[in-house]
């Protein structure tokens, strides 16, 4: 009763924080969920107690219409179930029944309820399935029944975060991987599966001792046996919990019989550690670094030729040119990098055996080769490992004919997304601006030459970090923008998802403080457990994306010889009057300022956003000192696909005391806008609050929602056959038109 009372008090405190009643000590903010799970980890036998309390609180929240409690409680419940050594079928059944009730509620409740109901149904049939799948995928353990792999990529901009923070994060991510060998993870899976199915009938201590003394080959054998048994039960429609337990007990007895150890008394339920996921930390220094890391994740260096040669080739060549023959974006086909010179005498002898003459006509219709010049092998051949991913069931070896006379080609098997890359961004809105650039570049590459899309599931996560002592670049940006302004996206996500606000937004100042703490054993204890655990919890349970519109901007310069620049932004575009450089321009500016006031004359043409969504084109001329376009709404209920434009207009006032000027704020909502300087005076354009992305000598900008590259390609192809069609027809009608950047949270947008 005392334990149950303490756990209930902790859960209620967690819920009060969601209502805005923050703990008295600010250092406890965001740590309530973490301390609750850690307390259960210290005494795993209390897991059923926490599960029972959470189910009761969920049922109470539903009756009392406290919907904002439901998703945080559900995530806490599922995380406890995954890590628990053994949960009764009765408790799992109550949680399953509650998730089914959520299907009658609007999104995101029905979406999360359906996802968790499917998982709970599988867990009831085959206890331990969720833990097993999580460990196999996160640790990339080889398993035919469940061949999925996951990896977490943490990206940080070294010019936005201090060196101390970057070093601390590198140390923490490396420390998280210590003592997590594949053999140890396989043992965890075996022990957890046995305990989840057999309960207190499993001698955990004895099983641990046997597995520790067992050779690696035997551990792998029993691991494959356990995985096959659990996956078989989880996928069978007619599977029974009792049959699954009997199957695992047979494997359990076989493991015990393989050792000479005697029988030992049963020690009750014991916790099995949930290993930290595979995390790699990257300083984002190159524009295409994200794409390169994703390619290497799918095709690791161990499967390629020499790593040094590969690294050099990745730097010296555009990899998309290598992939160009892998898959055509018009149809699913497979091809390989040709090493054939085109000269008959260079044809391998083994190829002659493949010409099976069916008749005299067939023999005479053999491929005739003309004389030619043998091409010198290119260094690109050293990265032909990229094409090994294309050697699927429908693929032929380069030395073989692609088709034989009279035999239809083999159908190409569809590729499966067996890899999941979880990209975690650390920083403020400026690193999200870089992500928008990289994401658009990646989508354009994939539109031209598909490689990652059919093989990789890509997920984005964002953890705001604001440095207490920013570096030189951050100082320049902080001067014009406050710390709250630099985390607009995080503020929006926190308002939309209270659980994100409670667990992730609180890290904004916690990470810099932990990174700058003096070195001590207690510091390492806190940082190694807290930061890594919170990131792992976020990527494991944050499955609901919030999609942000990416905006395209076309920038024209006052020098006609310069080509217009094309860029994208996610959060903000800001323009300011550029200081005059030459003496002549300076004198003309002074005269103009005296007559018309500060600023420059602009023409603004835009499409007004109205409730009916009908196009309403407007245009105006005004004098302005600058404007700001905000893509992130101040309220989560507003439409994300809308720009809030604030123009500082200079208005001339004539009175008896003379001529004066006042600044008036003009506000408008639009999706498409064109701005031009009528007097050819340049201005500057800064994107996403990042001083590194500032354009000078600009006379005109055009802003519109960025289109999905695949939509543009298909639209171009459609227009070739229907020149007079203005509306989308055919396949284009069903393709996503706008490029949206999805950032995962725990609940998405809770209305």
C-alpha positions in Angstrom: 0.0 0.0 0.0 2.9 2.4 0.8 4.5 1.7 -2.6 1.2 2.2 -4.4 0.5 5.4 -2.6 4.0 6.8 -3.5 3.6 5.9 -7.2 0.1 7.4 -7.3 1.4 10.6 -5.8 4.1 10.8 -8.5 1.6 10.2 -11.3 -0.7 12.9 -10.0 2.2 15.4 -9.7 3.0 14.6 -13.4 -0.6 15.4 -14.4 -0.7 18.6 -12.4 2.4 19.8 -14.4 0.3 19.4 -17.5 -2.2 21.8 -16.0 0.5 24.4 -15.6 1.2 23.8 -11.9 4.9 23.5 -12.2 7.0 22.1 -9.3 8.3 24.6 -6.8 11.9 23.8 -7.8 12.4 24.8 -11.4 15.2 22.2 -11.7 12.6 19.5 -11.4 10.7 20.6 -14.5 10.8 17.9 -17.2 12.3 15.4 -14.8 9.1 14.0 -13.2 8.5 11.5 -16.0 12.2 10.4 -16.0 12.3 10.0 -12.2 9.1 7.9 -12.3 10.5 5.5 -14.8 13.9 5.3 -13.0 12.1 4.4 -9.7 10.4 1.5 -11.5 13.7 0.4 -13.1 15.2 0.2 -9.6 12.4 -2.1 -8.5 10.9 -3.8 -11.6 8.5 -5.8 -9.5 6.5 -2.6 -9.1 5.8 -2.4 -12.8 2.3 -4.0 -12.5 1.5 -1.5 -9.8 2.3 1.4 -12.0 0.4 -0.1 -15.0 -2.7 -0.6 -12.8 -2.5 3.0 -11.6 -2.0 4.3 -15.1 -5.0 2.4 -16.4 -7.2 3.7 -13.6 -6.1 7.3 -14.3 -6.8 6.8 -18.0 -10.3 5.6 -17.2 -10.8 8.5 -14.8 -9.6 11.0 -17.4 -12.0 9.7 -20.0 -15.0 9.9 -17.6 -14.0 13.4 -16.4 -13.3 14.6 -20.0 -9.7 15.4 -19.1 -8.5 14.6 -22.6 -5.2 16.4 -22.3 -4.2 13.7 -19.7 -4.9 10.8 -22.1 -1.9 10.9 -24.5 0.8 11.5 -21.7 -0.7 8.7 -19.6 -0.8 6.4 -22.7 2.8 7.0 -23.5 3.8 6.4 -19.9 1.8 3.2 -19.8 3.3 1.8 -23.1 6.9 2.6 -22.1 6.3 0.8 -18.7 4.8 -2.2 -20.5 7.7 -2.5 -22.9 10.3 -2.4 -20.1 8.3 -4.5 -17.5 9.5 -8.0 -16.9 6.0 -9.5 -16.8 2.5 -8.1 -17.0 -0.6 -10.2 -16.5 -3.0 -10.7 -19.4 -5.8 -9.1 -17.3 -3.9 -5.7 -17.1 -2.9 -5.9 -20.8 -6.6 -6.6 -21.6 -7.8 -3.5 -19.7 -5.2 -1.3 -21.5 -6.2 -2.8 -24.8 -9.9 -2.2 -24.2 -9.2 1.5 -23.3 -7.2 2.0 -26.5 -10.2 0.6 -28.5 -12.4 3.2 -26.9 -10.2 6.0 -28.3 -11.1 5.0 -31.9 -14.3 7.0 -31.5 -12.4 10.2 -30.7 -10.9 12.7 -33.2 -7.3 12.8 -34.2 -4.7 12.4 -32.7 -6.5 10.2 -30.1 -7.9 7.7 -32.5 -4.5 7.5 -34.4 -2.5 6.8 -31.2 -5.2 4.5 -29.8 -5.2 2.4 -33.0 -1.4 2.1 -33.0 -1.3 1.1 -29.3 -4.2 -1.3 -29.6 -2.4 -3.2 -32.4 0.7 -3.4 -30.3 -1.1 -4.5 -27.2 -3.0 -7.2 -29.0 0.3 -8.6 -30.2 1.8 -8.3 -26.7 -1.1 -10.2 -25.2 -0.6 -13.1 -27.5 3.2 -13.1 -27.4 4.5 -11.3 -24.3 7.9 -9.6 -24.8 7.3 -8.9 -28.5 7.6 -5.1 -28.2 10.8 -5.3 -26.1 12.3 -7.8 -28.6 11.5 -5.7 -31.7 12.8 -2.6 -30.1 16.1 -4.1 -29.2 16.6 -5.9 -32.5 15.9 -2.8 -34.6 17.8 -0.3 -32.4 20.9 -2.5 -32.1 20.7 -3.8 -35.7 20.8 -7.4 -34.6 20.7 -9.9 -37.5 17.3 -11.6 -37.5 15.4 -13.0 -40.5 12.0 -13.0 -38.9 12.4 -9.3 -38.0 15.0 -7.7 -40.3 14.5 -4.0 -39.4 17.2 -1.6 -38.4 17.2 1.8 -36.8 19.7 4.5 -36.0 19.6 7.9 -34.3 21.6 10.7 -35.9 22.1 13.8 -33.7 23.0 16.8 -35.8 24.3 20.0 -34.2 25.6 23.2 -35.8 29.1 24.0 -34.3 28.6 27.6 -35.1 25.4 27.8 -33.0 26.3 25.7 -30.0 29.3 26.2 -27.8 32.3 23.8 -27.9 31.6 22.7 -24.3 28.0 21.6 -25.3 29.2 19.7 -28.4 32.0 18.0 -26.4 29.6 17.0 -23.6 27.1 15.6 -26.1 29.9 13.6 -27.9 31.0 12.2 -24.6 27.5 11.3 -23.5 26.6 9.5 -26.8 29.8 7.5 -26.7 29.3 6.6 -23.1 25.8 5.4 -23.9 27.2 2.7 -26.2 29.7 1.3 -23.6 29.2 -2.3 -22.6 26.4 -2.8 -25.2 27.9 -5.6 -27.2 25.6 -7.6 -29.6 26.1 -10.7 -27.4 24.9 -8.8 -24.3 21.8 -7.5 -26.2 21.0 -11.0 -27.5 21.1 -12.2 -23.9 18.8 -9.4 -22.8 16.3 -10.5 -25.5 16.4 -14.1 -24.4 16.0 -13.4 -20.7 13.2 -10.8 -21.2 11.3 -13.1 -23.5 11.5 -16.1 -21.1 10.5 -14.0 -18.1 7.6 -12.3 -19.9 6.2 -15.6 -21.0 7.0 -17.8 -18.0 6.7 -15.2 -15.2 8.0 -16.3 -11.8 8.6 -19.8 -13.3 11.8 -18.5 -14.9 15.1 -18.7 -13.0 16.5 -15.4 -14.2 19.7 -15.6 -12.2 20.5 -19.1 -13.4 19.7 -18.2 -17.0 22.0 -15.2 -16.8 24.8 -17.3 -15.5 24.4 -19.9 -18.2 24.3 -17.3 -21.0 27.4 -15.5 -19.7 29.4 -18.7 -19.8 28.1 -19.7 -23.2 30.1 -19.2 -26.5 28.9 -16.5 -28.9 27.8 -19.1 -31.5 25.5 -20.8 -29.0 24.1 -17.4 -27.8 23.3 -16.6 -31.4 21.6 -19.9 -31.9 19.3 -19.6 -28.9 18.6 -15.9 -29.8 17.4 -16.9 -33.2 15.3 -19.7 -31.7 13.6 -17.2 -29.3 13.1 -14.6 -31.9 11.5 -17.1 -34.3 9.2 -18.4 -31.6 8.0 -14.9 -30.5 7.6 -13.6 -34.0 5.7 -16.7 -35.0 3.2 -16.3 -32.1 2.9 -12.6 -32.7 2.0 -13.0 -36.4 -0.3 -16.0 -36.1 -4.0 -15.0 -36.0 -4.9 -18.2 -34.1 -1.9 -18.1 -31.7 -2.6 -18.5 -28.0 -0.7 -17.1 -25.0 -0.5 -20.6 -23.5 0.9 -22.1 -26.7 3.5 -19.4 -26.8 4.5 -20.0 -23.2 4.8 -23.7 -23.8 7.0 -23.1 -26.9 9.3 -20.8 -24.9 9.4 -23.1 -21.9 10.7 -25.9 -24.2 13.5 -23.6 -25.4 14.1 -22.5 -21.8 14.5 -26.2 -20.7 16.9 -26.8 -23.6 19.1 -23.9 -22.6 19.2 -25.1 -19.0 20.0 -28.7 -20.1 22.9 -27.5 -22.1 24.6 -26.5 -18.9 25.8 -28.7 -16.0 24.5 -26.2 -13.4 22.2 -27.6 -10.8 18.7 -26.4 -10.0 18.6 -23.1 -8.0 15.7 -21.6 -6.1 13.6 -19.1 -8.1 14.4 -15.5 -7.3 11.2 -13.8 -8.4 10.9 -11.1 -11.1 14.0 -9.2 -12.1 14.4 -6.3 -14.5 16.1 -6.7 -17.9 17.9 -3.5 -19.0 16.6 -1.8 -22.1 19.8 -1.0 -24.0 20.4 2.6 -25.2 19.7 2.9 -28.9 22.4 3.2 -31.5 23.2 7.0 -31.5 25.8 8.8 -33.5 26.6 12.5 -33.0 27.5 14.7 -36.0 28.7 18.3 -36.3 26.9 19.7 -39.3 29.7 21.2 -41.4 28.8 20.3 -45.0 25.6 21.0 -46.9 25.1 17.5 -48.2 26.3 15.8 -45.0 22.9 14.6 -44.0 22.4 12.8 -47.4 25.8 11.2 -47.2 25.2 9.8 -43.7 21.9 8.3 -44.8 23.5 6.6 -47.8 26.3 5.2 -45.6 23.6 3.9 -43.1 21.9 1.9 -45.9 25.3 0.8 -47.4 27.8 0.8 -44.5 31.5 0.9 -45.2 31.9 -2.8 -44.1 29.9 -3.8 -47.3 32.0 -1.6 -49.6 35.5 -1.7 -50.8 38.3 0.3 -49.1 36.8 2.8 -46.6 39.6 5.4 -47.3 38.9 5.2 -51.1 35.2 5.4 -50.5 35.5 8.5 -48.3 37.7 10.2 -50.9 35.3 9.3 -53.7 32.3 10.6 -51.7 34.1 13.9 -51.4 35.2 14.1 -55.0 32.1 13.0 -56.9 28.4 13.7 -56.8 27.0 10.4 -55.6 23.7 10.9 -57.4 25.5 10.4 -60.7 26.5 6.9 -59.5 23.0 6.2 -58.5 21.6 7.4 -61.8 21.6 3.9 -63.2 20.2 2.2 -60.0 16.6 3.2 -60.4 14.8 5.3 -62.9 12.2 7.6 -61.4 9.8 6.9 -64.3 9.4 3.2 -63.6 10.8 0.6 -61.2 13.7 -1.0 -62.9 17.1 -2.2 -61.9 20.4 -1.7 -63.6 24.1 -1.8 -62.7 27.2 0.2 -63.4 28.4 -1.2 -66.7 32.0 -2.4 -67.0 31.5 -3.6 -70.5 33.8 -1.8 -73.1 31.5 -2.6 -76.0 34.2 -4.6 -77.9 33.5 -8.2 -78.7 36.9 -9.5 -77.9 36.5 -8.1 -74.3 33.3 -10.1 -73.8 33.9 -12.6 -70.9 34.0 -16.2 -71.9 31.3 -17.1 -69.4 28.9 -14.9 -71.3 29.1 -17.1 -74.4 27.5 -20.0 -72.5 24.5 -17.9 -71.8 23.5 -17.7 -75.5 21.3 -20.7 -75.8 20.5 -21.2 -79.6 16.9 -22.3 -80.1 17.2 -22.3 -83.8 19.3 -21.1 -86.7 17.4 -17.8 -86.8 18.2 -17.3 -83.1 21.9 -18.0 -83.7 22.1 -15.5 -86.5 20.3 -12.9 -84.4 23.0 -12.8 -81.9 24.2 -9.5 -80.7 26.9 -8.2 -83.1 29.5 -5.9 -81.7 31.2 -3.1 -83.5 34.8 -2.1 -82.9 35.3 0.7 -80.5 37.6 2.4 -78.0 37.9 0.8 -74.6 37.0 3.3 -71.9 39.5 3.8 -69.1 38.1 2.6 -65.7 36.8 5.5 -63.7 37.3 6.0 -60.0 33.6 5.8 -59.7 33.9 2.0 -59.8 35.3 2.1 -56.3 31.8 3.3 -55.0 29.8 0.8 -57.0 28.8 -0.6 -53.6 25.8 1.7 -53.9 24.4 -0.5 -56.6 24.7 -3.6 -54.5 21.4 -2.5 -52.9 19.8 -2.9 -56.3 20.8 -6.6 -56.6 17.3 -7.8 -55.7 15.3 -10.7 -56.9 14.7 -9.1 -60.3 18.3 -8.2 -61.0 20.9 -9.9 -63.3 24.7 -10.0 -63.0 26.5 -7.7 -65.4 28.0 -10.6 -67.4 24.5 -12.0 -68.1 22.0 -11.0 -70.6 19.1 -9.0 -69.2 16.6 -11.1 -71.3 16.6 -14.4 -73.2 14.7 -15.0 -76.4 11.2 -16.2 -75.6 11.4 -15.8 -71.8 9.6 -12.9 -70.2 11.6 -10.8 -67.8 11.4 -11.6 -64.1 9.2 -9.1 -62.2 11.1 -6.9 -59.8 10.3 -7.5 -56.2 9.2 -4.4 -54.4 11.8 -3.0 -52.0 11.0 -2.9 -48.3 11.8 -0.1 -46.0 14.0 -2.1 -43.6 15.9 0.9 -42.3 14.7 3.8 -40.2 16.8 6.9 -39.7 15.8 9.1 -36.8 17.3 12.6 -37.3 17.5 14.6 -34.1 18.2 18.3 -34.5 19.8 20.2 -31.6 19.7 24.0 -31.6 17.2 26.8 -32.5 15.2 27.8 -35.5 18.4 28.4 -37.5 19.3 24.7 -37.6 15.8 24.0 -38.7 16.3 26.4 -41.6 19.4 24.3 -42.6 17.3 21.2 -42.3 14.6 22.6 -44.7 17.4 23.3 -47.2 18.8 19.8 -46.8 15.4 18.2 -47.0 14.5 20.0 -50.2 17.9 19.0 -51.7 17.3 15.4 -50.7 13.8 15.3 -52.2 15.2 16.8 -55.5 17.9 14.1 -55.6 15.3 11.4 -55.0 13.0 12.8 -57.7 15.8 12.6 -60.3 17.2 9.3 -59.1 15.4 7.2 -56.5 17.6 5.5 -54.0 16.8 6.3 -50.4 13.0 6.6 -50.6 12.1 2.9 -51.2 14.6 1.7 -48.7 14.5 4.2 -45.8 12.0 5.5 -43.4 13.0 9.0 -42.5 11.9 10.6 -39.2 12.8 14.1 -37.9 12.9 15.2 -34.2 13.8 18.6 -32.7 15.2 19.4 -29.3 15.6 23.2 -28.7 18.9 24.3 -27.2 19.7 27.9 -26.4 23.3 28.6 -25.2 23.9 30.7 -22.1 27.1 32.1 -23.6 26.7 32.2 -27.3 29.6 32.3 -29.7 30.4 35.1 -32.2 27.8 34.1 -34.7 25.1 33.6 -32.1 25.9 37.0 -30.6 25.2 38.7 -33.9 21.9 36.9 -34.3 20.9 37.4 -30.7 21.4 41.1 -31.0 18.5 41.3 -33.5 16.5 38.4 -32.1 15.6 37.4 -28.5 16.0 33.9 -27.2 12.2 33.3 -27.4 12.2 34.4 -31.0 15.0 32.0 -31.8 12.8 29.0 -30.7 9.5 29.8 -32.4 9.1 26.3 -33.7 9.7 24.8 -30.2 7.2 27.2 -28.7 4.6 26.2 -31.3 5.2 22.5 -30.7 4.9 23.0 -27.0 1.6 24.8 -27.3 0.3 22.1 -29.6 1.5 19.2 -27.6 1.7 19.6 -23.7 3.8 16.4 -23.4 6.4 17.8 -25.7 6.4 21.0 -23.7 6.9 19.1 -20.5 9.6 16.7 -21.6 11.5 18.3 -24.5 11.2 22.1 -24.3 12.5 22.0 -20.7 15.8 20.8 -22.2 16.3 24.2 -23.8 18.4 25.4 -20.8 19.1 22.1 -19.1 21.5 20.8 -21.7 23.8 23.9 -21.6 23.8 23.8 -17.8 24.7 20.1 -17.6 27.4 20.6 -20.2 29.1 23.4 -18.3 28.9 21.7 -14.9 32.4 21.0 -13.4 33.6 17.4 -13.9 32.5 15.1 -11.1 31.2 11.6 -10.7 27.7 12.9 -9.9 27.7 15.0 -13.1 28.5 12.0 -15.3 25.8 10.1 -13.4 23.2 12.7 -14.2 24.2 13.5 -17.8 24.8 10.0 -19.0 21.4 8.9 -17.7 19.2 11.9 -18.2 20.1 13.4 -21.6 20.5 10.1 -23.3 17.4 8.7 -21.7 15.3 11.7 -22.7 16.5 11.5 -26.3 15.8 7.8 -26.4 12.3 8.3 -24.9 11.5 11.0 -27.4 12.5 9.0 -30.5 10.8 5.9 -29.2 7.5 7.4 -28.3 7.3 10.5 -30.5 5.5 9.1 -33.5 3.1 11.9 -34.4 4.4 14.4 -37.0 3.6 18.1 -37.1 4.1 19.2 -40.8 5.5 22.7 -41.5 5.2 24.3 -44.9 8.6 25.1 -46.5 8.6 28.3 -48.5 10.5 29.0 -51.7 12.0 32.4 -52.3 13.5 33.7 -55.5 15.9 36.6 -55.1 16.8 39.1 -57.8 19.8 41.4 -57.6 20.4 44.9 -58.8 23.3 43.6 -61.0 21.6 42.3 -64.2 24.6 40.0 -64.8 23.8 38.0 -61.7 21.5 35.1 -62.0 18.5 35.1 -59.5 19.1 33.0 -56.4 16.7 30.4 -55.2 16.5 29.4 -51.6 13.9 28.2 -49.0 13.0 29.2 -45.5 11.0 27.6 -42.7 10.3 30.2 -40.1 11.1 33.7 -41.2 12.2 36.1 -44.0 13.3 39.6 -43.0 14.2 42.5 -45.2 16.0 45.7 -44.3 17.1 48.8 -46.2 20.7 48.4 -47.2 23.2 51.1 -46.3 24.4 53.2 -49.3 28.0 52.5 -50.3 29.0 55.1 -52.9 29.1 58.9 -52.2 26.6 59.6 -55.0 24.1 57.1 -53.6 24.6 58.5 -50.1 23.8 62.0 -51.2 20.7 60.9 -53.2 19.5 58.9 -50.3 19.8 61.9 -48.0 17.7 64.0 -50.4 15.1 61.3 -50.7 14.9 60.8 -47.0 14.4 64.6 -46.4 11.5 64.6 -48.9 9.8 61.3 -48.4 11.2 60.0 -45.1 13.4 57.0 -44.3 13.2 53.7 -46.2 12.6 52.9 -49.8 9.6 52.8 -52.2 8.3 49.3 -52.7 5.5 47.6 -54.7 3.9 44.7 -53.0 1.7 42.2 -55.0 0.2 39.4 -53.1 -2.6 36.8 -53.0 -4.8 37.5 -50.0 -5.8 34.6 -47.8 -9.5 34.5 -47.3 -11.8 32.0 -45.5 -13.3 30.7 -48.8 -9.8 30.0 -50.1 -10.6 31.9 -53.3 -7.8 33.7 -55.1 -7.9 37.4 -54.4 -5.0 39.3 -56.0 -4.0 42.6 -54.5 -1.2 45.1 -55.1 -0.1 48.2 -53.3 2.8 50.7 -53.3 4.3 52.1 -50.1 7.5 53.4 -48.5 9.0 51.0 -46.0 12.1 50.5 -43.8 11.7 46.7 -43.9 9.3 43.8 -43.4 9.1 40.5 -41.7 7.4 37.3 -43.0 6.5 34.8 -40.2 5.7 31.3 -41.3 5.1 30.0 -37.7 1.7 31.0 -36.4 1.3 32.5 -33.0 -1.6 30.1 -32.2 -1.6 26.4 -32.9 -5.2 26.6 -34.2 -4.1 28.8 -37.1 -3.4 27.5 -40.5 0.3 26.5 -41.0 0.1 27.2 -44.7 0.0 30.9 -44.3 2.5 33.8 -44.1 2.0 36.6 -41.6 3.6 39.6 -43.2 4.4 42.7 -41.1 5.4 45.7 -43.2 6.8 48.8 -41.5 5.3 51.6 -43.6 6.5 55.2 -43.4 3.6 57.7 -43.6 4.2 61.4 -44.3 2.3 63.8 -42.1 1.9 67.5 -43.1 1.0 69.9 -40.3 1.5 73.5 -39.3 4.9 72.7 -37.7 6.1 71.2 -40.9 6.6 67.8 -42.4 7.0 64.7 -40.2 6.9 61.0 -40.6 5.5 58.1 -38.6 5.9 54.4 -38.8 2.7 52.3 -39.2 2.6 48.5 -39.0 0.8 46.9 -41.9 -0.3 43.3 -41.4 -1.4 40.9 -44.1 -1.9 37.2 -44.6 -0.8 35.6 -47.8 0.8 32.5 -49.4 2.3 34.2 -52.5 3.9 37.6 -52.4 6.2 39.7 -54.7 8.1 42.7 -53.4 10.1 45.0 -55.6 12.1 48.2 -55.0 10.8 50.8 -57.5 13.7 53.2 -57.1 16.3 50.4 -57.7 17.7 50.9 -54.2 18.9 47.6 -52.8 17.9 45.9 -49.6 19.1 42.9 -47.7 17.2 39.6 -47.2 17.9 37.3 -44.2 16.4 33.8 -44.0 15.5 31.9 -40.9 17.2 34.4 -38.6 20.6 33.1 -39.7 23.1 35.8 -40.5 25.0 33.3 -42.7 22.0 33.2 -45.0 21.9 37.0 -45.8 21.6 38.2 -49.4 22.7 41.8 -50.2 22.1 44.1 -53.2 18.5 42.7 -53.6 15.9 44.6 -55.6 13.1 42.0 -55.7 11.9 38.9 -54.0 9.2 36.4 -54.8 7.9 34.0 -52.1 5.5 31.1 -52.5 4.9 27.7 -50.9 7.7 25.3 -52.0 6.4 22.6 -54.3 7.2 18.9 -53.8 9.9 18.1 -56.5 8.1 14.8 -57.5 4.9 16.8 -58.1 6.8 19.3 -60.3 8.3 16.4 -62.3 5.0 14.6 -62.9 3.3 17.9 -63.7 5.9 18.7 -66.4 5.4 15.2 -67.9 1.7 15.6 -67.9 1.9 19.0 -69.6 3.7 17.5 -72.5 0.6 15.5 -73.4 -2.0 18.0 -72.4 -0.6 21.5 -73.3 -3.9 23.3 -72.8 -4.7 21.8 -69.4 -4.3 24.3 -66.5 -5.6 22.1 -63.7 -4.0 18.9 -62.3 -5.1 15.8 -64.2 -4.2 12.1 -64.0 -1.7 11.0 -61.3 -0.8 14.6 -60.4 -4.2 15.1 -58.8 -3.3 12.5 -56.1 0.3 13.6 -55.4 1.3 15.9 -52.5 1.7 19.4 -54.0 3.5 21.2 -51.2 6.8 20.3 -49.6 6.1 19.8 -45.9 8.8 19.2 -43.3 7.4 16.7 -40.7 8.8 17.1 -37.1 7.7 14.3 -34.7 6.1 15.0 -31.3 4.3 12.8 -28.9 0.8 13.8 -29.9 0.9 15.9 -33.0 -1.6 18.8 -32.7 -4.1 18.3 -29.9 -7.2 20.4 -30.7 
